[in-house]
Amino acid sequence: MIIENARILTFDSRNRVLDCGSVEVRDDGSIGEVCGTRPALSLSKGALACADSGEKFDARGRLLMPALINCHTHLYSTLARGISLPGTPPKNFPEILKKLWWRLDRALSQQDIYYSALVGVMDSARCGVGTLVDHHSSPSAVSGSLDVIERAFREVGLRGVLCYETTDRNGPRNAQQGIDENVRFIERARKSDGLVNASFGLHASFTLGDRTLRRSVEANESLQAGFHVHVSEDRSDNEDARRKHGKSPVRRLHEVGVLDDRALAAHCIHVSGADITALARHQINVVHNPQSNCNNAVGAARVLEMVKAGVLVGLGSDGYSPRMWDEFKTAFHVQKMRAGDPRVAYAEAYALALLNNRTIARKVWNLDIGRIEAGARADLVLYDYFPPTPLTSDNIFGHALFGIAHAPVDSLVVNGRFVIRDRQFVSVDERAVAEKATACTRQLWRRF
């Protein structure tokens, strides 16, 4: 397939902006030649066959760029939209967990898991996201839960990285079930086509005893999958670790073998200077989730300090929203407010949203996404954005913040296949899914 007549932001090694270009999408789902002028590409043999058979897509001058990546989300939260909580509203983060999320995840059935994932994946696709790194929990339906989520990803066509949230909060038997589900799915994912990958999921230091942590590390020893874990999201996580173990969550999780260069440490809000130094020294990957952090009033991560120290910080939504552009804008504004300085956070917010997530994907799962360049995977998004001012490699930030972030998604391609084409899903009926999800949610809320 050839996508032609597009304005292209390549985010490649030269960070090119092509005012009118074409991209070759090979049959194997990779990118071939990228051409910056109107004449036809010098096509490979496979692409010539596509061209001869009419396999061309006219972008009609729209903006083409790499599909976005969400490095930390919770698809199981999707069906909580509009839910009412009985009693007094939760006044802090531990109460939010107990009154909402830990009640919701215990009520999930396999049907709920499926529709929650399906709707969440479709919502993300509508927002130009091609890859989701999901952190799942369903204590009443652990075994096979990740297969159900994988089914939703494959039906829509998005790329995913899945894990199960191992925790001691539901007892030792349930903790072992979480370990087993992670091991089983990691082994399964490594035998598949690579569209859906896996990490080893853990909840957080304050819900994990030493025994379960040791068992998780031992179970993962031969697999060498990266751990995906919440770290210092709230002060209560730090207070628990100091009280029980005499050290910070970062130090505890690193010493036991959880935090290393393949791990995803979500949040890292209440980290000390020593913690930041450790994160940088051990090349631990941090995922910032600014909108969720604001909503839960847990604080603002020290992103500027972490980046300055050499920590690789990516961007996620924590299940709060499928709109990664909103996370980008919130990260930018919160860091300005935190520093009290209007001059800061430009480079950092740009890197979080458009560069670092792809670096994490390459480093942890060997996924070559997030760039339009020969050999990379063809994960592409086409926006209805026609810049009213000059667009160059030097001013992408301004266009992203004030223009692209608000533009509708016309089409989305993942692994060389259309997920959305001309604003319509290719493989799923959006209205039918919404109706079935609504019926499913009514039963879930009654159990909740």
Secondary structure by P-SEA (a helix, b strand, c coil): ccccccccccccccccccccbbbbbcccccccccccccccccccaaaaaaaaacccccccccccccbbbbcbbbccccccccccccccccccaaaaaaacaaaaaaaccaaaaaaaaaaaaaaaaaacccccbbbbbbcccccaaaaaaaaaaaaacccbbbbbbbbccccaaaaaaaaaaaaaaaaaaaaccccbbbbbbbcccccccaaaaaaaaaaacccbbbbbbbccccaaaaaaaaacccccaaaaaaaaccccccccccccccccaaaaaaaaaabbbbbbbcaaaaaacccccaaaaaaaaccbbbbbcccccccaaaaaaaaaaaaaaaacccccaaaaaaaacccaaaaaaaaccccccccccccccccccccccccccccccccaaaaaaccccccccccccccccccccccccccccaaaaaaaaaaaaaaaaaac
